[in-house]
Structure formats: C-alpha cells, structure tokens
Amino acid sequence: MGRNIKILVVAGEASGDRLAGRALIHAKEIAEAQDNTLDHYGIGGREGQAAGMKCLYSNDECYVVGY
C-alpha cells in the first residue's frame, strides 16, 4: 500500500485556478500510478474543484492578485 500525499493549493484568481486544475489532474495520475493516494485542498475555483480539490474557500469570494 502506498502513501497518502496531501497538497495545499492557493489559486486566488481564474488563471491560477486553470493551472492548478491541470496540475492536480496530472499529480493524481502520477500518484495513482505509484499506488499512492492524493488529497488536495485549498483556495480555488471551478477547475480546481472539477479536479477533485476540496475547496476551503472559493476564489469567487476572494480574488487575490500578486506581483
């Protein structure tokens, strides 16, 4: 039996959510190929949630842009 890997995601706006969603899909595929499980949670939007992320806060409620 493999490990349970946990990932915290912070995607405060739409483009970050798109990237996070894609990255989480690939991370899950890699984890499963190695007989591991993946739990991912954090701040994100629709694409992160579609990838299975447990959304603690929606980026619809709080947009963050950094420089």
C-alpha positions in Angstrom: 0.0 0.0 0.0 1.2 3.5 -0.9 1.3 6.8 0.9 -1.4 9.4 1.3 0.0 12.6 -0.2 -1.5 15.9 0.8 -1.3 19.1 -1.3 -2.4 22.6 -0.3 -3.4 24.8 -3.3 -3.8 28.5 -3.3 -5.2 29.8 -6.6 -6.6 33.2 -5.9 -7.8 34.1 -9.4 -9.0 32.5 -12.6 -5.7 31.8 -14.4 -4.2 30.3 -11.3 -7.3 28.1 -10.9 -6.9 26.8 -14.5 -3.2 26.0 -13.9 -4.0 24.4 -10.6 -6.8 22.3 -12.1 -4.5 20.9 -14.7 -1.6 20.3 -12.3 -3.9 18.5 -9.9 -5.2 16.1 -12.6 -1.6 15.2 -13.5 -0.5 14.9 -9.9 -3.4 12.5 -9.2 -2.4 10.4 -12.3 1.2 10.2 -11.1 0.2 9.4 -7.5 -2.1 6.6 -8.6 0.5 5.1 -11.0 2.8 4.8 -7.9 0.0 3.2 -5.8 -0.4 6.4 -3.7 -3.5 8.4 -2.9 -3.7 12.2 -3.2 -5.7 14.6 -1.1 -5.8 18.2 -2.4 -7.5 21.1 -0.8 -7.2 24.9 -0.5 -8.5 28.1 -2.2 -9.6 27.8 -5.8 -12.4 27.9 -8.3 -14.4 25.7 -10.6 -11.4 24.0 -12.4 -9.7 23.1 -9.1 -12.9 21.7 -7.8 -13.5 19.7 -11.0 -10.1 18.2 -10.5 -11.3 16.9 -7.1 -9.9 19.7 -4.9 -11.7 20.1 -1.5 -12.3 23.9 -1.7 -11.9 25.6 1.7 -12.7 29.0 0.1 -13.9 29.8 -3.4 -11.9 32.3 -5.3 -15.3 33.7 -6.3 -15.4 35.1 -2.7 -11.8 36.4 -2.5 -9.7 37.4 -5.5 -6.0 37.8 -4.9 -3.6 39.2 -7.4 0.2 39.3 -6.6 3.1 40.9 -8.3 
